[in-house]
């Protein structure tokens, strides 16, 4: 295992030899450049989708100081990202979190990581597709309702599936196009708002407007900090396509860090511009202005300009769904390649023409579509399920951070192109502490007047997902079916 790579090989042969040394062979097309790999992570993170989707809710909850949550959460997630960089640099295998967990700890831990992350990604695809509804309605000039949102969500998922089925090259190009549109759009829209539509002073970023929960501001800020927590993931998608990227050990860690820096910077710029462009902050906080996004864009750009802005936002939603689905399908493919799920023989097949996992992609289109349809009939319940998406991904992340700690305790010394060296231990511990606190904050009950199953909805859904996964794993023992390497990260250093 992990035999030394022969010198003098061509780059593409070195990549294949490295993968072979890790126990796998692959027919993926290695055509994704560093910037295209980064674009995949950026459009998955999607500053426009992340900021614009819950901006109004978080601003009303915590006031303008909610802006600082983007910085604080970004720093916390960078700690997690650095641990991921070490792991993917040594184990550049398609599927991301699942194969990493397999090598760091073992088969059972990996199965649960893959299960939780797969469910969360499918729900996230559905949530983003549904979230595009109101923007499409505004762009086309009709009023959004549950039926139109469902139709738009299904259409968006279908478009993303068809684009993904066309191959890695098209995925990379669309991701790059989405990145450029989103970044340029965020800069142009934000710059215009800051220069011509600024209604608030910079000092407003420190003004709590006397918001209090039980006599203190910090609970309100923690609620508003969900703005950052629902944004800063997507960097792991860079590693999901490791077998489609040349020189992955070096390029993917760099792309991951770029996703945090550039995506986080664009998000903070967009949030700053929106906050300073709010005409009446008190109206937002009091609930009089329930849709500050529409108020800002309508006031600043007028009907025609607002539609152009909506077009940029729509491109961001399409590219976000595309990147999410690509990441989910590679995770499912990796899962199936190790025979960890029903239908593995079909799900692990790559198209001979496009070199992408066709069945896995279709599955990652059908399941989110079913969730979108359920939302039409179970709107209250689906909201709770969707809210689990982000916390499920955070949980999977922390299972990897914890796995890295476990492996370090057993003697693992990262040996990829990227390592933290002596900073490995403190960064790993800090990333674990941050992640646990973030999960507690995201799942904390905040609606005491609501029924218990709503107030504790995220915890309830999370428990159901974990219990179902444990039952499947216990009854069918999928982890015993494959013979791919597992738990060898730290064993290698004991030989």
N, C-alpha and C positions, 0 to 999 in steps of 0.2 A: 504494500500500500504506500502511496505517495513516493514512488520510486523517483530517483533523480531524472531530470529532463535532459535528453541528449543535447550537447552543444552543436552549433552549426546548422540547426534546423531553421527553415523559413518561419516567419511569424505565425502563419496560419497552422503550420505543422506543430509549432511549439504550443499553441493553444490546444490543439487536439491531443497532444501528448500530455499536457498538464491535466486535461479532463480525464484522459485514460488512466493516469496515475491516481486520480481520485475515485476511480471505479466505474466510470461511465464512458460511453461513446455517444455521439450526437450527430444528427443530420440537419440541425438548424443552420441557417445561412448567417455567417458572421459578417454582417454588412453594416452594423450600426456604429457610427462614429461616436467619439466622446460627446460632442455637442448634441447629437441626436439622442444618445442615451440620457444625457442631462435633460433634454427637452421632454422625454417621457416622464421623468420624475417631476419636472416643473409643471407640466399640464395635469398630472395626477394631483399634485399639491394645489395647483390652480389658485393663485391669489385672488383673481376676479371672482370665481365661484365661491371660494372660502370666505372672502371679506363681504361681498355683496349679499350673500344668502342670509346671514344672521346679524348683519350690521345693526339694523334697527332694534332688534330684540336686546342685544348686548348693550347698546348705547342707552336704551331706556332703563336697563337693569342697573348699570353702574356709572352712567354719565361719561363724560369725555375721558376721565382717567383710564377707562377701559383700553385706551390706546396702548398703555404700557404693558398690557398682557401679551401683545404681539412680541415685544422684546423679551420679556421674561420667559414665556413659553418657548420662544425660538432658541434661547440659550439652553434651556433644559433639554429640548429635543436635539440640539447639537451634541450634547453629551451622549445621547442614545445613538445618534448618527455615527459618532466616532467609534463606538463599540461595533456597530454594524460594519464599518469600514474595515476594521481589523479582521472580522470574521469572513466577509466576502472576499477579501484579498487572499486569504488562504484557501477558501472554499468557493470559487467562482462557479457555482452550479445553478442551473435554471430552477426557479421556484422560490428563491429567497429564503424566507424564514423557516420553511419546512426542512430543507436539506441542512441548513445551519444548525437547527435544533437537533437533527439526527446525528450530526458529527460531534457536536459539543456535549450532548448528554446521552441520547439513545433513542430507540424506536418509539417507545410509548410516549415519551415527552414530545417527540417530533409529531406523532399522530395528533395529539391534542392541539399543538400549535397550529398545524395545518388545518384542522377542523375549525377552530375558532376564527382563524384568519380568513378561510374560505367563506364561511357564513357571513362574516363582517363585510368582506369585499362585495359579495353578491347584493347584500342589503344596501351598501353604499352606492353601487351602480344604480339601483332602483331609486334611491333617494335623490341622486344628482339628476337623473333623467326626469323625475317628477318635478324637481325644482326648476327645470327649464321652462315649464308650462307658462307661468305668468309673463316671462320675458318674450316668449314667442307670441303670446296673445297681444302684448303691447306692440310688438314689431309689426304684426299683421293687422292690428286694429280691431280686435274683438275682445270680449270680456272673458277672462279665465274662469273656469269652474271645474269641479272634480272630473267631469267627463272629458273636457278638452285637455286637462292636464294628463289624464290617463292616455289619451290618444297620442299626445305629443311625447310622453314618456316612452310608449311602445315604439313610436317611430324613431326616436333618437337611439334607442337600444338596437333596433334593427339596422340603422345606418352604421352604427359603430361596429356591429358584428360583421356586416358585409365588408367594411373597410379593413377590419382585422384579418378576415379570411383571405384578403388579397396578398398578404405576405409581409415580411419584416421590412422590406424597403419602403412600401407604401405607409406602413405604420410609422416608420421613422420620419418620413417626409411630412405626413399629416401632423405628427407631434411637433416637428420643427416649425411648421406653418402656424400651428396653434400657439406655440411659445412666442413666436415673433408678433403675432396679432395681439396676444394677451399682454405682452410686455410693452409694446408700442402703444396699445390702447390704454393701459394703465398709466403710462407716462403722459400721454397726450390729455386724457380725461382729467387725471390728477393735476397736471400742470395748469390746464385751463381753469379748473376750480380754484386752485391756489392763487392764480394771478387775477382772475376776473370775478370770481364768485365767493370771495372770502368774507364771511360774515362774523367770524369769531376770532378773538385774539389768541396767540399761542398760549397765553396763560390759562386758557380754558382747559387745557390738558391736565391741569392740577385742581380744577374746580369740581367738587363733588356735588354741587347744587343741593347740599344738605340731605343727600340720600342716606337713609339709615335703615338697618335691619336689626331689631332688638337693641337699638341705641348705638350701633357701631356701623362704620362704613365698610370695613373689610369683608363682611359676608356678601355685601353687594358687589364688591370688586371681584371676589372669587366666582360669583355667578357670572359676571361680565367677562371673566377671563376665559370662559368657554369659547369666546371669539377666537382666541389663539389656539386653544386646544383642539378645536374642530378643523384647524387649518394645517398644522405642521406635521403632516405625514404625507408620504408620497416618495420620499427619498429611497425607501426600500424597493420601489418599483425598478430602479436602476439595476438592482441585483437580480430581479426576477428574470431579466433577459440576458443573464451573464453568458450564456452559450451562443448569443447572437451578437456579441460585442468582441472585437479583437482586443488582445492584451487586457483581459478583464481585471486581472489582479491589480493593475495600476490605474486603469481608466475609471472603473466603477467607483472606487472610493473617492476619487476626485469629483466625479459627477454627483455623487451623493452630497458631498459638502457644498458643491455649487448650488444644488437644489435648495439647501437651507439658506445659504447666504443671499442668493439672487431672489429666490422665491420669497424669503422673509423680508428682504429689502423692498421688493415690489409691493408686498402686502402692507407693510408699515406706511409706505408712501401713499397708497390708495386710501388706507384708513385715515391718515392725517388729513388728506385733501377733503374727504367726506365730512369729517368732524368739523373742520373749519368752515365748511360750506353750509352747515345747517343754519337756516334762517332764524329759527326760534327753538333754542335748545330746551327751554322750559316746557314747550309744547310736546316735545318728544318724551321727556322724562315723565310728564304728567299723564301721558297717554292720549293727549288730544290729537297729536300727529302720530298715527299708528304706522305710517309707511314713509319714514323719512327719506328712503332711497328714491321713491317716486317724486317726493317733494323737491329734493335736491336736483335731480336730473331734469325734471320738468321745468323748474324755475331757471336753471342754468342754460339749458340747451333748447327749450321750446319743443313742440311736438315733433318736428322733423329731426332736429338734432338728437332728441331723446331716442328716436328710433334707430339712428345710426349707432348710438351708444349700445342700445339693446342688441344690435347686430354683432358688435364686438363681444358682448356678454354671451350671446348664443354660440359663437365660435368657441369660446372658452368652455362652455358646457359640453359641446360635442367632443372637443379634444380631451376633456377630462374623463368623459365616459369611455372614450376609446382607450385611454391609458389605463384606466381602472380595469377594464375588461381584459386588456393584454396581460396585466399583472396577475389577475385572477386565473386566467387560462393557463399561464405558465406554472402557477402554483398547483393547479389541478393536474396538469400534465406531469409535473415532478412527483406528485402524490401517486399518480397511476403508474409511473415508470417503476416505482418501488413496490407496486401491487398493494397499495395501502387503502384502496377504495373499490367499491363494486364497479364493474365495467372497466376495469383497468386496461384490458387488452385493447379496447376501443379508444379510451381516453388518452392513451400514450402514443397513438399513431400520429405521425406527421404527414401532411400532404406531400406527395412526391413532386408536385409542381410548385407549390408556394412555400413548402418547408415550415408550416405552422401547424399546431395541434388543432385540427379541424373540429373534432368531436368535443374537445375541451372548450373551444371558443363558442360553439353552438350551445353547450350546456351553460356557459357563463352569459349567454344571452337569454336562454329560456327561463332560467330560475329568476333573474331580476325582472323579467317580463311578468312572471306569475306574481311577484311581490307588488309590482306596479298595479296589476289588475285587482289584487286583494285590497289595495288602498282605496279603490272605488267603493267597496262595500263595507270596509272596516276602517274608516278614516281615523277614528280615535285610537284604535289598537295599533294601526300601522305606524302612527306617529311615535308610539313607544318603541316599536320594533326598530324603526329607523334611527332613533336616538341611541340604540345599542351599537350601531355600526361603528362609530368612532371609538367608543370605549372597548369594543371587541378588538379593534386593531391595536389600541394601546395595550391591552392585556397580552396580545400575541407578542408585541414588542418587548414587554417586560419579561415575558417568558424566555426571550432570546437574551436579554441583558442578564437575567438570572442564570441562564445556561452558561453564559460566558464566565460569570463569577464561579459557578460550580466547576467549570473546566479549569479555571485558574487555580482553584483550591486543590485540584487533582494534579496540577503540574503543567497545565497547558501554557505554552509560550508562543504567541502568534508568530507565524513565520512567513506571512505573505509580504508583498511589496510595501504594504502600509502597516506600520505598527506604532503604538503609542509609547513603547519602551517603558521607562520607569513610571510614566504617567498612567499606565494601563490600570493598575489597581485603584487609585483615587478616582479616575474618571468613571470606571465601572461601578464603583460604590455610589458615587454621586448620581449617576444615571439611574441606578436602581431606586434610590431614595426619591428622586424627582418623579419617576414614573409611578411609583406607588401613591405618592401624594396627589398626582394628577388624576389617577383613577378614582381615588376617594372623592376628590372634588367633583368629578364628572358624574359620579353616581349618587352623590349626596341628595337626599330627599329635600325638595324646595317648595313643595305645594301641600302644606299641612291640611288645607281645607279640602283637598281632593280625596277621592276614595284611595284606600291603601294600595290597590293594584296599579293606580296611576302614580301615586307618590313614590312608590318603590318599584316603578315599572322597569327601569333599567336593570336594577338588581334582579328582578324577577325574570326578565328575558335572558339576562346573562346566566343565571342559574339553570334555566331550562336548556340553553345551548350546551352548557358544560355537562349537565347530567345526561342529556341525550348522547353526547359524544362519548362519555364514559361508558354508558350502557352498550353502545355499538362496539366500542373497543373491547369491552369485557366479553360480550357474547360472541363476536365474530373473530376476534383476535387478528385483525388485519396486519398488525405489525410483525406477525410470524411468517407471513407468506413470501416476502421478498428476502433476498440475501445480499442486498447492497450494504456497503460499509456503514457502521453506526458506532457512535461513542468512541471514535478513535482519535479525536483531537488531542486529548491529554495522554492517551496510551502511547502515542508515538514518541513522547518525550520520556517514557519509562523504559524504552528498549535499550 
